[in-house]
Amino acid sequence: MSLARTLSLAALVAVLGLGGCGGGGGLTKKPYFVIVGSASGPVLRELQKTYLQQIYRPGQALKGASMLVVDGSVVPADSMDDLKAIDDALGSGVPVLCLNVSKAHLTKAAEGSSRIGAFVNGNHDAYLMTPMAHGIDIVHVGPKKFTRRQLFQHLDTTGHLRGSRSEDRIELQPDQASIDRFVANLKDRLAGKLPIDSVRGTDPPSSIPRYITTVQDSFTSVDDNVVPGQTVTSNVAFFFNVYYNDGGPGNQYQYLIAYATGMSDPGAPSNNSERTKGYFQTLSYLQMNPNPTENGGLLSLISSGPGQSDGLYQVSFGADIQYSAGASSYLWSLSLPPVAQSIPGWFCNTGGVSLLPNAAQTLFWQGSPFNAVQNNWHDGFTYVGGLVLDYYPKSMNPTSTNQLPVNMAAIWRTSTTTDQGIVMQYAAGAQYQLLHAKEKSPGIYDRQQTVINFDPDPMNVTLLFGRAE
């Protein structure tokens, strides 16, 4: 059935009163959303507990609605660019919630609305676009793919070390916890709470063309799929700011100022006994890079941070943006976090650890009671001494057992101006460890280490550089 036919039937349903805003004859003040055609799924069911719904009528004014809902299983991808309701909603300040959509859906939606200057590639069970000044905020939920690498080492009292490694590829479909987290993020957006409001850089003159994209990247493990007996959480907002630099003929290009802020939480350790401690977080990382298999070569990395830090860190960064053919310039700047962040017993540094060229990666790692990068894990034990070979794992570092605030920034630029879509990758991963003193015989203990690395597949966001205006 054609999209036009679907919408015509939807309009008929609305006229017959089968899809009204609660049957209140226009008197109700309850929040409502507007559905194009029909929609279904767990996210919609959660929203129906709070919001009333209407069926979209072609040409309908959307201002006043909480959001517009489009279901990709109802609206074909090749019809998304013809769906004027999406552009009307964003132009009216109304968020657009897409259900069951693919990259093809979002590509066509961007072709049909100049207000969409970026989209996250892949398949999404739910995908929310919230318009903001000069850009868009994106929250999404869908399949999560990652690699789980595990290392086990056993050091006996004779100094003999043995161990084993394993690696698993895991794909998780959205569960109730991820649906609940998405709905919570959605409600924050509808309440006017956007990540950029708390971590906004200085505001350049309005004559400087720009497009701002924010993407919320969240993950919570369930059913021991990352760390046995623990729920680990990652919640990071990634910001991609495209600015047009006009320095006059021969000096015109675009900046990409990108940064990330959030937290990595190992959850409460499942073991904290005399002989066993863990799992505690020993490493966390943030990474952003132009996709090398796409047209990432159009960008060159200029700077990234924070630099080498011990126990306390902050990254201050900026770019001098020219405008009016080079007659004027503006220094864009931001410090993350606004006040230097204390991370007792931990280090951080940017660069030097990424396997990809032109990439920016910030690594945070535990330095006490043992250095996770050097992997001198045997220093994480206390030796009792005397006539026995008795070992106890040392107390866990509080920084390693609580939420770790993570921040990073990087700046790229093009050599000349481009209106192409450039694909950026981003990821947030972590490492967790457990130490155990295993009794070999009375008073004699071997030392054991278990390491789990959580490495999610990078997400890809297409930034339409030509939308900076």
C-alpha positions in Angstrom: 0.0 0.0 0.0 1.3 3.4 -0.9 2.3 6.0 1.7 -0.4 8.4 0.4 -3.1 5.6 0.8 -1.9 4.8 4.3 -2.1 8.4 5.3 -5.5 8.8 3.7 -6.8 5.9 5.8 -5.2 7.4 8.9 -7.0 10.7 8.2 -10.3 8.8 7.9 -9.6 7.0 11.2 -9.0 10.4 12.8 -12.2 11.9 11.4 -14.2 8.9 12.7 -12.8 9.7 16.2 -10.9 6.4 16.6 -7.5 8.1 17.2 -8.3 11.3 19.0 -6.5 12.9 21.8 -8.4 11.2 24.6 -11.9 11.9 23.3 -11.9 15.2 25.1 -13.3 17.2 22.3 -10.2 19.4 22.2 -10.7 20.3 25.9 -7.9 18.0 27.3 -4.6 19.4 28.2 -2.8 16.1 28.6 0.4 15.6 26.6 0.0 13.7 23.3 2.0 12.5 20.4 1.0 12.2 16.7 1.5 9.0 14.8 1.9 8.7 11.1 -0.3 5.9 10.0 0.2 3.3 12.8 3.0 2.1 15.1 3.8 -0.6 17.5 6.5 -2.0 19.8 7.7 -1.9 23.4 8.8 1.8 23.3 5.4 2.8 22.1 3.7 0.8 24.8 5.7 2.5 27.4 4.9 5.9 26.0 1.2 5.1 25.9 1.2 4.8 29.7 1.9 8.6 29.8 0.8 10.2 26.6 -2.4 10.3 24.6 -2.2 9.8 20.8 -3.5 11.2 17.6 -3.3 10.0 14.1 -1.5 12.3 11.7 -3.6 14.2 9.1 -1.7 15.5 6.1 -1.1 19.2 6.5 -1.8 19.0 10.3 -0.1 21.6 12.5 2.2 19.8 14.8 3.1 22.6 17.2 1.8 21.6 20.6 2.4 17.9 20.2 5.0 16.3 22.4 6.4 14.4 19.4 5.8 13.0 16.0 6.0 9.1 15.7 7.0 7.4 12.5 7.2 3.6 12.4 9.7 2.3 9.8 7.8 -1.0 9.5 4.8 1.0 8.3 6.5 3.8 6.3 8.9 2.4 3.7 12.4 3.9 3.6 12.0 5.3 0.1 9.0 7.3 1.4 10.8 9.0 4.2 12.0 11.9 2.1 8.4 12.6 0.9 7.1 12.7 4.5 6.7 16.5 5.0 5.6 15.9 8.6 9.1 15.2 9.7 10.4 18.6 8.5 7.3 20.3 9.8 7.7 18.8 13.2 11.4 19.7 13.5 10.7 23.2 12.2 8.0 23.6 15.0 10.4 22.5 17.7 8.7 19.1 18.0 10.9 16.0 18.4 10.5 13.1 16.0 10.5 9.5 17.3 11.3 6.9 14.6 10.6 3.2 15.4 12.1 0.2 13.7 14.2 2.2 11.3 17.4 1.4 9.3 20.1 3.6 7.9 18.1 3.7 4.6 15.2 5.3 6.5 17.4 7.9 8.1 19.3 8.7 4.9 16.0 9.4 3.1 14.7 11.4 6.0 17.8 13.6 5.8 17.2 14.1 2.1 13.7 15.3 2.8 14.6 17.6 5.6 17.5 20.1 5.6 17.0 20.3 9.4 18.5 16.8 9.7 22.3 17.3 9.5 23.4 14.0 11.0 22.2 10.5 11.6 23.5 7.4 13.3 24.0 4.5 10.9 22.6 1.0 11.6 19.3 -0.4 12.7 17.4 1.1 15.6 14.4 -0.1 17.5 13.8 3.5 18.6 15.5 6.7 17.4 14.6 10.2 18.8 15.6 13.4 17.0 15.2 16.5 19.1 15.7 19.8 17.3 18.0 22.4 19.0 19.5 25.6 18.0 21.7 25.0 14.9 21.4 21.2 15.1 19.9 18.1 16.5 20.1 15.8 19.5 19.9 12.1 19.0 19.0 9.3 21.4 18.7 5.7 20.1 18.3 2.1 21.1 19.0 -1.0 19.1 21.2 -4.1 18.9 24.5 -3.8 20.8 27.5 -5.6 19.4 30.7 -6.0 21.4 33.7 -8.2 22.0 34.3 -9.7 25.4 37.9 -10.8 26.0 38.9 -12.6 29.1 42.4 -13.4 30.5 43.0 -15.7 33.5 46.4 -16.0 35.2 47.6 -18.1 38.0 50.9 -17.4 39.8 52.0 -20.2 42.2 54.4 -19.9 45.1 57.3 -21.1 42.9 56.9 -18.2 40.6 55.4 -20.3 37.8 52.8 -18.4 35.8 50.2 -20.1 33.7 46.9 -18.9 32.2 44.3 -18.9 29.5 42.5 -16.5 27.1 39.1 -16.5 25.6 37.2 -14.2 23.3 33.5 -14.0 22.6 31.5 -11.9 20.0 28.1 -10.9 21.6 25.1 -9.2 20.1 22.4 -8.1 22.5 18.9 -7.1 21.5 17.2 -4.4 23.5 15.8 -5.6 26.8 13.4 -4.0 29.2 16.3 -2.2 31.0 17.5 -0.6 27.7 13.9 0.4 26.8 13.4 2.0 30.2 16.7 3.9 29.8 15.7 5.1 26.3 12.3 6.3 27.6 13.9 8.1 30.5 16.2 9.9 28.1 13.3 10.7 25.8 11.3 12.2 28.7 14.3 14.3 29.6 14.4 15.7 26.1 10.7 16.4 26.2 11.2 18.2 29.5 13.8 20.4 27.8 16.8 18.8 29.3 19.5 18.5 26.7 23.2 17.4 27.3 24.5 20.4 25.4 22.9 22.8 28.0 25.5 21.7 30.6 28.6 21.4 28.4 28.2 24.0 25.8 31.3 25.8 24.3 31.5 29.5 23.8 28.9 30.8 21.3 30.4 32.2 18.1 28.8 35.1 16.2 25.6 34.1 14.3 27.3 34.9 11.0 29.5 31.8 11.4 27.8 28.8 9.7 27.5 25.7 12.0 25.7 22.5 12.6 25.7 20.8 16.1 25.0 17.1 16.7 24.7 15.4 20.1 24.5 11.6 20.4 23.7 9.8 23.7 25.5 6.5 23.9 24.2 4.3 26.8 24.7 0.7 27.8 23.8 -1.4 30.8 24.7 -5.0 31.0 22.3 -7.7 32.1 22.4 -11.4 32.8 26.2 -11.4 33.5 26.9 -10.8 29.8 29.9 -8.6 30.6 30.9 -9.1 34.3 29.7 -12.1 36.3 27.4 -11.0 39.1 27.6 -7.3 38.3 25.6 -4.7 36.3 28.1 -2.4 34.5 26.9 0.8 33.0 28.3 3.3 30.4 26.6 6.6 29.7 28.4 9.1 27.5 27.2 12.0 25.4 29.2 12.6 22.2 29.2 16.1 20.6 30.1 16.9 17.0 30.3 20.6 16.1 30.9 21.5 12.5 31.9 25.2 11.9 32.7 26.9 8.6 36.0 28.8 8.6 36.0 31.7 6.1 39.5 33.1 5.9 39.0 34.4 2.4 40.0 32.8 -0.9 42.3 29.8 -0.4 41.6 29.7 3.3 38.1 28.3 3.5 37.5 25.0 5.3 35.5 23.4 8.1 36.3 22.5 11.6 35.0 19.5 13.4 35.2 20.1 17.1 34.2 16.9 18.9 34.1 16.1 22.5 32.6 13.6 24.9 31.5 13.6 28.6 29.9 10.9 30.7 30.6 8.1 33.2 31.7 4.5 33.3 30.3 2.5 36.3 31.5 -1.0 37.2 28.6 -1.5 39.6 29.0 -2.9 43.2 31.8 -5.6 43.3 30.3 -9.0 43.5 33.2 -10.2 45.7 34.8 -8.3 48.6 35.9 -11.0 50.9 39.3 -11.5 52.6 40.6 -13.7 49.8 38.7 -12.4 46.8 38.1 -8.9 45.5 36.4 -7.7 42.4 35.3 -7.1 39.9 36.6 -3.5 40.0 37.3 -1.2 37.0 40.9 -0.9 36.0 40.6 0.8 32.6 38.2 3.0 30.7 38.5 4.6 27.2 36.8 7.0 24.9 37.5 7.0 21.2 36.5 9.1 18.2 37.8 8.9 14.6 36.9 9.4 11.0 35.8 6.1 9.5 38.9 5.0 7.5 36.7 2.8 5.2 34.5 5.7 4.3 35.7 9.2 3.4 37.4 9.9 6.7 40.5 11.0 4.8 38.8 14.4 4.2 39.6 15.2 7.9 43.0 15.8 9.6 43.4 15.6 13.3 44.8 18.9 14.8 44.7 18.3 18.6 43.2 16.1 21.3 43.2 15.9 25.0 43.4 15.5 28.0 47.2 15.1 28.2 49.1 12.9 30.7 47.5 13.4 34.1 47.9 11.8 37.5 45.0 11.9 40.0 43.5 15.0 38.6 42.6 16.0 35.0 40.8 18.5 32.8 40.9 19.2 29.1 40.8 22.8 27.8 40.5 23.1 24.0 39.5 25.6 21.3 39.7 26.7 17.7 40.2 30.2 16.2 37.3 30.4 13.6 37.7 33.0 10.9 34.7 34.7 9.3 33.9 37.6 7.0 36.6 36.5 4.5 39.2 36.6 7.2 38.4 40.1 8.4 37.4 38.8 11.9 37.9 35.7 14.0 36.4 34.1 17.1 38.1 31.8 19.6 35.7 28.9 20.4 36.7 27.3 23.7 35.5 24.8 26.3 36.9 23.1 29.4 35.9 19.6 30.4 34.9 19.1 33.1 34.4 22.8 34.1 36.3 22.1 37.3 39.3 19.7 37.3 38.2 16.2 38.0 39.8 14.2 40.8 40.5 10.5 40.1 42.7 9.4 43.0 45.0 6.5 42.2 44.3 6.8 38.5 46.0 8.2 35.4 44.7 9.4 32.0 46.3 10.3 28.7 45.2 10.9 25.1 46.9 9.4 22.0 49.5 6.7 21.6 47.2 3.7 22.2 44.9 3.8 19.2 45.4 1.3 16.3 43.7 3.7 13.8 45.4 6.6 12.0 43.8 10.1 12.5 42.0 8.9 15.6 41.7 10.4 19.1 41.6 8.0 22.1 41.7 8.9 25.7 42.7 6.1 28.1 41.9 6.2 31.9 43.7 3.5 34.0 44.2 2.5 37.6 47.6 3.2 39.1 47.0 2.0 42.6 47.1 -0.6 44.2 48.6 -1.8 41.0 49.2 -0.3 37.5 46.7 -1.7 35.1 48.6 -0.6 32.0 51.9 -2.2 33.2 49.7 -5.2 34.4 51.8 -5.7 37.6 48.8 -7.3 39.1 50.8 -9.2 41.7 51.4 -5.9 43.4 47.7 -6.0 44.2 48.3 -8.6 46.9 49.7 -8.2 50.5 52.3 -10.7 51.6 51.9 -11.7 55.2 55.4 -13.2 55.4 56.9 -15.4 58.2 57.1 -19.1 57.8 54.1 -19.3 55.4 53.4 -18.0 51.9 50.2 -16.2 52.7 48.7 -13.6 50.4 45.6 -11.3 50.6 44.2 -9.1 47.8 44.7 -5.4 48.9 41.7 -3.2 49.4 40.1 -2.0 46.2 40.7 1.6 45.1 37.4 3.5 45.6 37.9 5.2 42.2 37.9 1.7 40.7 34.6 0.7 42.3 32.5 3.8 41.7 31.3 5.9 38.8 34.3 7.2 36.8 33.8 10.5 35.2 35.2 10.4 31.6 35.9 13.3 29.3 37.8 13.9 26.1 38.1 16.3 23.2 39.5 16.4 19.6 39.6 18.8 16.7 39.8 17.9 13.1 39.6 20.1 9.9 39.1 19.7 6.2 41.6 21.0 3.7 38.8 22.7 1.7 35.1 23.1 2.2 32.9 20.0 1.5 29.2 19.3 1.5 29.7 15.5 1.7 28.6 13.3 4.6 31.6 12.4 6.6 31.3 9.3 8.8 32.7 9.5 12.3 33.1 6.6 14.6 32.8 6.7 18.4 33.0 4.2 21.3 33.3 3.8 25.0 34.9 0.7 26.5 36.3 -0.6 29.8 38.3 -3.3 31.6 37.4 -5.1 34.9 39.5 -7.3 37.1 39.2 -9.7 40.0 42.0 -10.9 42.3 41.8 -14.1 44.3 44.2 -15.8 46.8 43.7 -19.5 46.2 44.6 -21.8 49.1 47.1 -24.4 47.9 47.7 -26.0 51.3 47.3 -24.7 54.9 49.0 -21.3 55.1 50.1 -21.3 51.5 48.2 -19.4 48.8 48.7 -18.9 45.1 47.6 -15.7 43.4 45.0 -15.5 40.6 43.9 -12.7 38.3 40.8 -12.5 36.0 40.7 -9.7 33.5 37.6 -8.9 31.4 37.8 -6.4 28.5 34.6 -4.9 27.2 35.1 -3.5 23.7 31.9 -2.4 21.9 31.8 -2.1 18.2 32.2 1.6 17.2 29.0 3.4 16.3 29.0 5.4 13.0 27.4 8.8 12.7 27.2 10.5 9.3 27.7 14.2 9.6 26.4 16.2 6.6 29.0 18.9 6.5 27.0 20.9 3.9 24.3 21.5 6.6 26.5 24.0 8.5 24.7 27.2 7.7 
